[in-house]
Amino acid sequence: MSGLLGRIVFGFLAFFGVLFVVWVGLPLLIPFFLFFSLAGIEEYTQLMKSKGIPIRKRSIWVAALLTLPASLPVTYPGMQPLIAGVSWREALIGIVAFYLMTLEVIRPNDNSMFAAIFSFFGYLYIPWMLGYIITLRYTPDGFLGLWYLMLPVLAIIATDVGAFTFGRLFGKTKLAPNISPNKTLEGAVGGLCLAVVVVSSTVFGLQNWLGLNIEIYDAILFSIVVSSSAQLGDLFESLIKRWAGVKDSGTFLPGHGGILDRIDSALFAVPMTYYFLTFYILR
């Protein structure tokens, strides 16, 4: 019971902390993005080091800094696309890939292929995916974007609390024993169900209060998609840790793991929210 209470308390604190950051916007989102991106890259570098894979850490740090302004959508005041149909975010992917390959060609060694591939993946996995927090915050504008960004935050917290609770109470069937032995199918379903209830209820309230353009059936579908993405992000990070042979990605919070352990769900859930809204709700 103490573990469940701690999970709920941490969830509430995390929610209100993130709510304040998201409400303020860029003045707090900038240091939030930079801290979690740079610290996440450091942890990722150490994970790869345990497998003997060199990472161009400083190059990815520079790319992360460039990702910050590139993540601002065209709906942000004064922001313009690079050219018609191509965003700064999309162009940056090609620039980073080209730079990393060029770097290895100039200074080739026995690990050049690993360095180029895993460095590029580290960029995509951490700062590029995390940048969707900024993109979503101002999509379609600075007002509605605030509430659209809060939906995946609610889904992530509800999924975490629900999965932990139902897993502890009813968990018997292992979900992915070779990746994360403690996770159960019952916990995953419980997290999914709680996310559907919490997010759907929130959307219903926001419809009446703000006129938010999301039908209740769309909210249920959204909850399922985003909750599933959050759990997939958690499992994927567990896959990286299992491959690297470590229990936690770092020691940022004693007893709670590292930076990547804290943002793994958001790295999948927030981009999925953006694409769901862009291609399904705001089309």
N, C-alpha and C positions, 0 to 999 in steps of 0.2 A: 504493500500500500504506500509506503514511503517513496518508493521509486515512481509510482504513478503520480503522487502528489507533486513530486519534484518535476516531473515531466509537464504537468499542467501549469505549475507556477512558471517554469522556464518558458513555456509556450506563450503565456500571457505577457510576460516581460518582453519576450522577443517581438510579439505582435505590436505592443504599444511603442517599443523602441523603433521598430521599422516604420510604423505609422507616422511617428514624428519626423523621421528622416525623409520619408516620401512626401509628407505634407509640405515641408520646407522647400524641397526640390533641389535644384543644382547646388546651392551653397553647401548642403550636407551630402548630396549624392556624389559629388566629386571626390571628397576625401573618403567616403564609403567605398566607392568603386576603386580608387587607387590603393587603398589599404588592402582590400580583399584580393585584388588582382595581383599586386606585387608580392604579398605574403603567400598567396596561393601558388604563384610561380616558383617561389623559393621552396615550398614544400614539394611541389612537383619535381623540381630539379633534384632534390634529395632522394625522392622515390626512385627516379631514374638512375641516379648515381649508385643506388644499391644493386642495380642490375648491370652496372658498368656502362651505362649509356650517357654520353656527354650531352648537355643541353646548353644552347646558346642563351643563357639566362639574361645577360645584359641586352641582347638584341630583342628578346621577347618583352623585356621591361619597356624598352623604347616603343615597341609596337603597341604595348598596352596604353602608354601615354597618348599615342596617336588615335587609339580606338575611342578614347573619351570624347573628343569633339566629333569624330566620325559617327558616333552612335546617336547623335542628335538627329531626330527626323526632320523632314522638310516642313513639318507643321510647327517647328520651333521658330519663333520670330527671328528673321534674318538669315535662316539656314536655307541654302539652295543646293539642289542636287549637283553632282559633279558635271554630268551631262544628262541629256534626256534619257530616262530609263535606267541610269546607273547611279547608285548611291555611293557616298564616300566609304561606307562600310564594306560594300562589295568590292570596290577598287582596292581597298586596303588588304583584302585577302590575297589578291594577285601580287601586290607590291611586296608583302611580307614573304610569300612563297618564293618570289623571284630573288629577293635579297638573300634569303637563307641558302638557296641553291648556289647563288653566285659566291657567297662566302665560302662554301665548301669547295667549290672549284678553284678558288684562289689559294686556299690553304687546305689541300687534300690530305687525308690521313686514313688509317684503317677503319676509323669509326665515322667517316664523313656521311655515309648514307644514313646511319642511325641518328646522327646529330641533326641532319636536315629534316628527316621525317618526324622524329619525336619532338623536336623543337617546334615545328609547324603545328603538330597536333596539340602541344601544350598551349600555343597561342590561341588556337580555335577553341579548345576545351575550357580555358579559364577567362582571359580578358574579353575575347570576342563574344562568347556566350553570355558572360556577365554584363556586357554592354547593353543587352536588351532591356535591362532594368531602366536605363536612361531612355532608350527608345520608347518603351511602353509608357513611361511616365508622361510623355508629351504626345501620345497618340490617342485620339485624333487631335487633342489640344491639351493645354495645361490643366484644365479643370476636370474633364472626364478622365483624362489619363491617370489622375490621382486615384480614382476609384477603380479603374480597370487594373491598375497595378496592385491594389490591395486584394483583389480576388485571388490571384495565385498565392499571395502571402497567407491568406486565410486557408486556402486549400492545402498548402504545405504543412501548416501547423496542425490543422485538423487531421490530416493524413498521418502525421507523426504520432499525435496523441491517440488517435483511434487504433493505429496499428500496434502501438505499445500496449494499450489496454486490452484489446481483443486477443492479442498474441499471448499476453500473460494469463488471461482467463480461459481461453478456449484453444490456444495454439497446440496443434498436434502434428499437422502435415507440414513438412519442411518445404519452404518456397524455392530456395536455391541453395541446397546444402553445400555445394562445392564452392560457392561464392561467399555466402553469409549464413552460417549454420543456425543462427539464432532467429532468423526471420521465418515466419510461418505463413501459409496460405490463408489461414483464418485471420491473422493479423492484417494481411494485405487487404482482404475483403472488408474487414472492420474499418480500416483507415479510409478505404474508398467510400464506404457508406457514410461515415461521419463527415467526410469532405462534401459529399452530395447534400447532406442535410444542412450543413453550415453555410456553404456557398449559395445554395438555392434560396435559403431563408434570407441571406444578405441581399441577393439580387432582387427578391420580392420586395424587400424594404426599400431598396434604392430606386426601384421602379416607381414606387409611390412618392418618394421624397424628391428624387432628382429627374425622374423621367428617363432613367437609364434604358437604352434600347437593347435589352436582352430579354427574350421570352423565357418563361419558366422551363420549357422543354429544352431550350438552348442552354440554360443554366445547368440543367442536369447533365446534358451531354458534355458541356464544358468541364464540370466537376469531375466526371469520369476520365476525360482525356488528361486534364492537368494533374489530377491525383495519380493516375497511372504513370505520367511522365515524371512526377516527383519520386515515385518509388523506383522507377527505372534509373533515374539519376543516382539515387542512393546505391542501388545494386551495381551500377557501372563503376562508381568510385570504389566500392568494395572489391570489384573485380581487379581494379588497378592495384589496390593494396595487397590482395591475395597474390597477385602476380609478382609484386615487389617483395613479398614475404614479411609484411609488417601488419600490426593490428590497427594502428591509427596513422593518419597521414602526418601528424605532428603532435605537439604538446601545447597548443595555444590555450586550451582550457583543460586543466587537470581533471581527468575523469570523463571528459567529453570529446577528447580527440583534438584534431588540428583544424585549420581554416577550411580545408577542403571537406572535412567531415561536417562542417556547419553549412556550407553553401552547395553541397552536391545536389540536393533536390532542386534548388533554385536554378542551377545551371541548365536544367532540362525544362523545368516547369514554366519559367518566365518566357523563354523563347517560344515555347509551345502556345502560351497564352497570346503572345503577339501575333503569331500566325493564325491562330483560331479567330481572333478578332478581325484581323486584316482580310482574311479570305472567306470568313463565314458571317460575321456580324456586321462589319463596317463596309462591306462590298457595295 
